[in-house]
Amino acid sequence: MEAVQLLKQHIKDPIWALKLSVFTGLLGQKSLVEYDSREFRESEAASVVKDVGRYFEWVKGFFAL
């Protein structure tokens, strides 16, 4: 989360702001999986995997420019 805060301080691009919000949500999901006492459902895991894949593709595409 410190990296997200650092990026928010130094990057003022609205697209990055949106993508950092998505990343923050993904980190929240990771924390739930890691620390929550309940079982993470398969549908939830599939959704997170899909979102992470999309985010990863966006990052790769951004840095390929």
N, CA, C and O atoms as a Tinker XYZ file with bonds, in Angstrom:
   260  protein
     1  N      0.828000   -1.193000    0.000000    73     2
     2  CA     0.000000    0.000000    0.000000    64     1     3
     3  C      0.871000    1.255000    0.000000    63     2     4     5
     4  O      0.458000    2.298000   -0.508000    81     3
     5  N      2.064000    1.158000    0.563000    73     3     6
     6  CA     2.959000    2.320000    0.560000    64     5     7
     7  C      3.343000    2.698000   -0.865000    63     6     8     9
     8  O      3.454000    3.881000   -1.188000    81     7
     9  N      3.545000    1.703000   -1.712000    73     7    10
    10  CA     3.886000    1.983000   -3.114000    64     9    11
    11  C      2.735000    2.692000   -3.811000    63    10    12    13
    12  O      2.961000    3.605000   -4.606000    81    11
    13  N      1.509000    2.285000   -3.525000    73    11    14
    14  CA     0.335000    2.934000   -4.122000    64    13    15
    15  C      0.279000    4.394000   -3.684000    63    14    16    17
    16  O      0.046000    5.279000   -4.507000    81    15
    17  N      0.491000    4.650000   -2.396000    73    15    18
    18  CA     0.455000    6.019000   -1.888000    64    17    19
    19  C      1.547000    6.868000   -2.532000    63    18    20    21
    20  O      1.310000    8.026000   -2.876000    81    19
    21  N      2.719000    6.308000   -2.693000    73    19    22
    22  CA     3.824000    7.018000   -3.315000    64    21    23
    23  C      3.493000    7.366000   -4.767000    63    22    24    25
    24  O      3.737000    8.488000   -5.210000    81    23
    25  N      2.943000    6.413000   -5.498000    73    23    26
    26  CA     2.556000    6.676000   -6.883000    64    25    27
    27  C      1.473000    7.748000   -6.967000    63    26    28    29
    28  O      1.523000    8.613000   -7.841000    81    27
    29  N      0.493000    7.695000   -6.062000    73    27    30
    30  CA    -0.576000    8.704000   -6.054000    64    29    31
    31  C     -0.031000   10.105000   -5.816000    63    30    32    33
    32  O     -0.549000   11.077000   -6.366000    81    31
    33  N      1.004000   10.210000   -5.003000    73    31    34
    34  CA     1.605000   11.508000   -4.715000    64    33    35
    35  C      2.319000   12.092000   -5.920000    63    34    36    37
    36  O      2.350000   13.309000   -6.100000    81    35
    37  N      2.895000   11.226000   -6.747000    73    35    38
    38  CA     3.773000   11.712000   -7.815000    64    37    39
    39  C      3.203000   11.611000   -9.221000    63    38    40    41
    40  O      3.742000   12.216000  -10.148000    81    39
    41  N      2.144000   10.874000   -9.394000    73    39    42
    42  CA     1.539000   10.737000  -10.729000    64    41    43
    43  C      0.138000   11.308000  -10.676000    63    42    44    45
    44  O     -0.717000   10.805000   -9.947000    81    43
    45  N     -0.098000   12.347000  -11.436000    73    43    46
    46  CA    -1.388000   13.036000  -11.391000    64    45    47
    47  C     -2.284000   12.714000  -12.594000    63    46    48    49
    48  O     -3.314000   13.359000  -12.788000    81    47
    49  N     -1.903000   11.738000  -13.386000    73    47    50
    50  CA    -2.684000   11.346000  -14.558000    64    49    51
    51  C     -3.982000   10.670000  -14.120000    63    50    52    53
    52  O     -3.946000    9.758000  -13.293000    81    51
    53  N     -5.148000   11.104000  -14.666000    73    51    54
    54  CA    -6.429000   10.514000  -14.246000    64    53    55
    55  C     -6.564000    9.023000  -14.565000    63    54    56    57
    56  O     -7.216000    8.291000  -13.821000    81    55
    57  N     -5.963000    8.572000  -15.651000    73    55    58
    58  CA    -6.027000    7.144000  -15.986000    64    57    59
    59  C     -5.250000    6.343000  -14.933000    63    58    60    61
    60  O     -5.711000    5.295000  -14.481000    81    59
    61  N     -4.097000    6.832000  -14.555000    73    59    62
    62  CA    -3.317000    6.161000  -13.516000    64    61    63
    63  C     -4.068000    6.170000  -12.198000    63    62    64    65
    64  O     -4.033000    5.184000  -11.462000    81    63
    65  N     -4.747000    7.268000  -11.889000    73    63    66
    66  CA    -5.524000    7.341000  -10.645000    64    65    67
    67  C     -6.574000    6.231000  -10.618000    63    66    68    69
    68  O     -6.758000    5.563000   -9.600000    81    67
    69  N     -7.254000    6.042000  -11.739000    73    67    70
    70  CA    -8.257000    4.981000  -11.834000    64    69    71
    71  C     -7.603000    3.612000  -11.678000    63    70    72    73
    72  O     -8.099000    2.762000  -10.939000    81    71
    73  N     -6.503000    3.406000  -12.366000    73    71    74
    74  CA    -5.827000    2.104000  -12.304000    64    73    75
    75  C     -5.246000    1.836000  -10.915000    63    74    76    77
    76  O     -5.201000    0.687000  -10.475000    81    75
    77  N     -4.800000    2.888000  -10.225000    73    75    78
    78  CA    -4.317000    2.700000   -8.859000    64    77    79
    79  C     -5.464000    2.326000   -7.927000    63    78    80    81
    80  O     -5.267000    1.583000   -6.966000    81    79
    81  N     -6.652000    2.833000   -8.205000    73    79    82
    82  CA    -7.825000    2.440000   -7.423000    64    81    83
    83  C     -8.128000    0.956000   -7.628000    63    82    84    85
    84  O     -8.455000    0.240000   -6.681000    81    83
    85  N     -8.014000    0.516000   -8.860000    73    83    86
    86  CA    -8.212000   -0.913000   -9.167000    64    85    87
    87  C     -7.166000   -1.742000   -8.427000    63    86    88    89
    88  O     -7.484000   -2.771000   -7.831000    81    87
    89  N     -5.921000   -1.285000   -8.471000    73    87    90
    90  CA    -4.839000   -2.003000   -7.798000    64    89    91
    91  C     -5.068000   -2.057000   -6.287000    63    90    92    93
    92  O     -4.822000   -3.086000   -5.658000    81    91
    93  N     -5.532000   -0.962000   -5.712000    73    91    94
    94  CA    -5.840000   -0.924000   -4.288000    64    93    95
    95  C     -6.917000   -1.959000   -3.948000    63    94    96    97
    96  O     -6.832000   -2.643000   -2.927000    81    95
    97  N     -7.921000   -2.065000   -4.807000    73    95    98
    98  CA    -8.968000   -3.073000   -4.604000    64    97    99
    99  C     -8.420000   -4.489000   -4.669000    63    98   100   101
   100  O     -8.818000   -5.357000   -3.892000    81    99
   101  N     -7.509000   -4.713000   -5.597000    73    99   102
   102  CA    -6.896000   -6.038000   -5.706000    64   101   103
   103  C     -6.063000   -6.367000   -4.471000    63   102   104   105
   104  O     -6.069000   -7.504000   -3.998000    81   103
   105  N     -5.352000   -5.379000   -3.952000    73   103   106
   106  CA    -4.582000   -5.600000   -2.730000    64   105   107
   107  C     -5.507000   -5.908000   -1.552000    63   106   108   109
   108  O     -5.172000   -6.716000   -0.685000    81   107
   109  N     -6.674000   -5.257000   -1.528000    73   107   110
   110  CA    -7.655000   -5.551000   -0.489000    64   109   111
   111  C     -8.149000   -6.983000   -0.575000    63   110   112   113
   112  O     -8.312000   -7.652000    0.445000    81   111
   113  N     -8.386000   -7.450000   -1.784000    73   111   114
   114  CA    -8.810000   -8.836000   -1.977000    64   113   115
   115  C     -7.715000   -9.808000   -1.525000    63   114   116   117
   116  O     -7.991000  -10.835000   -0.905000    81   115
   117  N     -6.483000   -9.462000   -1.847000    73   115   118
   118  CA    -5.357000  -10.299000   -1.416000    64   117   119
   119  C     -5.320000  -10.402000    0.097000    63   118   120   121
   120  O     -5.100000  -11.482000    0.645000    81   119
   121  N     -5.532000   -9.290000    0.768000    73   119   122
   122  CA    -5.527000   -9.298000    2.229000    64   121   123
   123  C     -6.648000  -10.165000    2.781000    63   122   124   125
   124  O     -6.455000  -10.882000    3.763000    81   123
   125  N     -7.821000  -10.103000    2.155000    73   123   126
   126  CA    -8.930000  -10.953000    2.594000    64   125   127
   127  C     -8.574000  -12.428000    2.485000    63   126   128   129
   128  O     -8.822000  -13.212000    3.401000    81   127
   129  N     -7.996000  -12.787000    1.362000    73   127   130
   130  CA    -7.621000  -14.188000    1.151000    64   129   131
   131  C     -6.576000  -14.611000    2.175000    63   130   132   133
   132  O     -6.636000  -15.710000    2.726000    81   131
   133  N     -5.631000  -13.734000    2.418000    73   131   134
   134  CA    -4.520000  -14.088000    3.291000    64   133   135
   135  C     -4.898000  -14.115000    4.773000    63   134   136   137
   136  O     -4.429000  -14.977000    5.517000    81   135
   137  N     -5.747000  -13.173000    5.206000    73   135   138
   138  CA    -5.967000  -13.006000    6.638000    64   137   139
   139  C     -7.381000  -13.313000    7.131000    63   138   140   141
   140  O     -7.570000  -13.500000    8.333000    81   139
   141  N     -8.369000  -13.370000    6.258000    73   139   142
   142  CA    -9.739000  -13.618000    6.693000    64   141   143
   143  C     -9.902000  -15.086000    7.067000    63   142   144   145
   144  O     -9.279000  -15.961000    6.466000    81   143
   145  N    -10.731000  -15.344000    8.052000    73   143   146
   146  CA   -10.889000  -16.715000    8.526000    64   145   147
   147  C    -11.840000  -17.547000    7.663000    63   146   148   149
   148  O    -11.845000  -18.774000    7.757000    81   147
   149  N    -12.639000  -16.892000    6.829000    73   147   150
   150  CA   -13.577000  -17.659000    6.011000    64   149   151
   151  C    -12.896000  -18.178000    4.751000    63   150   152   153
   152  O    -11.865000  -17.665000    4.317000    81   151
   153  N    -13.498000  -19.201000    4.185000    73   151   154
   154  CA   -13.009000  -19.760000    2.927000    64   153   155
   155  C    -13.336000  -18.800000    1.787000    63   154   156   157
   156  O    -14.427000  -18.234000    1.731000    81   155
   157  N    -12.403000  -18.629000    0.905000    73   155   158
   158  CA   -12.611000  -17.803000   -0.286000    64   157   159
   159  C    -13.264000  -18.686000   -1.337000    63   158   160   161
   160  O    -12.733000  -19.745000   -1.674000    81   159
   161  N    -14.401000  -18.266000   -1.854000    73   159   162
   162  CA   -15.128000  -19.093000   -2.824000    64   161   163
   163  C    -14.420000  -19.118000   -4.179000    63   162   164   165
   164  O    -13.685000  -18.197000   -4.537000    81   163
   165  N    -14.662000  -20.179000   -4.903000    73   163   166
   166  CA   -14.047000  -20.349000   -6.217000    64   165   167
   167  C    -14.432000  -19.203000   -7.148000    63   166   168   169
   168  O    -13.598000  -18.719000   -7.913000    81   167
   169  N    -15.684000  -18.770000   -7.089000    73   167   170
   170  CA   -16.131000  -17.668000   -7.958000    64   169   171
   171  C    -15.401000  -16.372000   -7.615000    63   170   172   173
   172  O    -15.079000  -15.583000   -8.504000    81   171
   173  N    -15.141000  -16.153000   -6.323000    73   171   174
   174  CA   -14.387000  -14.965000   -5.915000    64   173   175
   175  C    -12.947000  -15.045000   -6.423000    63   174   176   177
   176  O    -12.404000  -14.065000   -6.933000    81   175
   177  N    -12.344000  -16.213000   -6.277000    73   175   178
   178  CA   -10.973000  -16.404000   -6.741000    64   177   179
   179  C    -10.877000  -16.213000   -8.251000    63   178   180   181
   180  O     -9.936000  -15.587000   -8.738000    81   179
   181  N    -11.837000  -16.742000   -8.987000    73   179   182
   182  CA   -11.834000  -16.597000  -10.446000    64   181   183
   183  C    -11.957000  -15.130000  -10.842000    63   182   184   185
   184  O    -11.311000  -14.683000  -11.790000    81   183
   185  N    -12.782000  -14.387000  -10.121000    73   183   186
   186  CA   -12.944000  -12.958000  -10.400000    64   185   187
   187  C    -11.645000  -12.194000  -10.150000    63   186   188   189
   188  O    -11.267000  -11.327000  -10.938000    81   187
   189  N    -10.972000  -12.516000   -9.063000    73   187   190
   190  CA    -9.706000  -11.849000   -8.745000    64   189   191
   191  C     -8.648000  -12.188000   -9.795000    63   190   192   193
   192  O     -7.917000  -11.310000  -10.252000    81   191
   193  N     -8.570000  -13.447000  -10.170000    73   191   194
   194  CA    -7.600000  -13.856000  -11.193000    64   193   195
   195  C     -7.853000  -13.100000  -12.493000    63   194   196   197
   196  O     -6.915000  -12.637000  -13.141000    81   195
   197  N     -9.108000  -12.980000  -12.868000    73   195   198
   198  CA    -9.468000  -12.257000  -14.092000    64   197   199
   199  C     -9.063000  -10.782000  -13.993000    63   198   200   201
   200  O     -8.486000  -10.227000  -14.928000    81   199
   201  N     -9.367000  -10.157000  -12.859000    73   199   202
   202  CA    -9.030000   -8.746000  -12.666000    64   201   203
   203  C     -7.521000   -8.518000  -12.654000    63   202   204   205
   204  O     -7.032000   -7.548000  -13.234000    81   203
   205  N     -6.787000   -9.408000  -11.996000    73   203   206
   206  CA    -5.327000   -9.289000  -11.970000    64   205   207
   207  C     -4.762000   -9.443000  -13.382000    63   206   208   209
   208  O     -3.849000   -8.712000  -13.768000    81   207
   209  N     -5.294000  -10.379000  -14.145000    73   207   210
   210  CA    -4.849000  -10.557000  -15.525000    64   209   211
   211  C     -5.074000   -9.316000  -16.361000    63   210   212   213
   212  O     -4.201000   -8.913000  -17.130000    81   211
   213  N     -6.233000   -8.709000  -16.217000    73   211   214
   214  CA    -6.528000   -7.472000  -16.957000    64   213   215
   215  C     -5.572000   -6.350000  -16.551000    63   214   216   217
   216  O     -5.049000   -5.620000  -17.394000    81   215
   217  N     -5.359000   -6.233000  -15.249000    73   215   218
   218  CA    -4.477000   -5.178000  -14.750000    64   217   219
   219  C     -3.051000   -5.392000  -15.253000    63   218   220   221
   220  O     -2.385000   -4.451000  -15.686000    81   219
   221  N     -2.599000   -6.630000  -15.192000    73   219   222
   222  CA    -1.254000   -6.959000  -15.661000    64   221   223
   223  C     -1.092000   -6.627000  -17.146000    63   222   224   225
   224  O     -0.069000   -6.076000  -17.555000    81   223
   225  N     -2.094000   -6.959000  -17.943000    73   223   226
   226  CA    -2.044000   -6.643000  -19.377000    64   225   227
   227  C     -2.004000   -5.139000  -19.608000    63   226   228   229
   228  O     -1.303000   -4.673000  -20.506000    81   227
   229  N     -2.749000   -4.367000  -18.806000    73   227   230
   230  CA    -2.728000   -2.911000  -18.935000    64   229   231
   231  C     -1.330000   -2.379000  -18.615000    63   230   232   233
   232  O     -0.804000   -1.536000  -19.341000    81   231
   233  N     -0.730000   -2.871000  -17.529000    73   231   234
   234  CA     0.608000   -2.414000  -17.141000    64   233   235
   235  C      1.623000   -2.760000  -18.227000    63   234   236   237
   236  O      2.446000   -1.924000  -18.601000    81   235
   237  N      1.565000   -3.984000  -18.727000    73   235   238
   238  CA     2.500000   -4.368000  -19.798000    64   237   239
   239  C      2.327000   -3.477000  -21.018000    63   238   240   241
   240  O      3.307000   -3.026000  -21.613000    81   239
   241  N      1.071000   -3.225000  -21.388000    73   239   242
   242  CA     0.803000   -2.368000  -22.544000    64   241   243
   243  C      1.264000   -0.942000  -22.310000    63   242   244   245
   244  O      1.784000   -0.304000  -23.226000    81   243
   245  N      1.086000   -0.442000  -21.123000    73   243   246
   246  CA     1.513000    0.921000  -20.813000    64   245   247
   247  C      3.012000    1.082000  -20.946000    63   246   248   249
   248  O      3.489000    2.061000  -21.521000    81   247
   249  N      3.755000    0.128000  -20.416000    73   247   250
   250  CA     5.205000    0.240000  -20.453000    64   249   251
   251  C      5.810000   -0.185000  -21.781000    63   250   252   253
   252  O      6.999000    0.032000  -22.014000    81   251
   253  N      5.024000   -0.779000  -22.643000    73   251   254
   254  CA     5.493000   -1.141000  -23.982000    64   253   255
   255  C      5.482000    0.067000  -24.900000    63   254   256   257
   256  O      6.101000    0.053000  -25.964000    81   255
   257  N      4.769000    1.124000  -24.481000    73   255   258
   258  CA     4.688000    2.328000  -25.330000    64   257   259
   259  C      5.989000    2.984000  -25.469000    63   258   260
   260  O      6.096000    4.006000  -26.147000    81   259
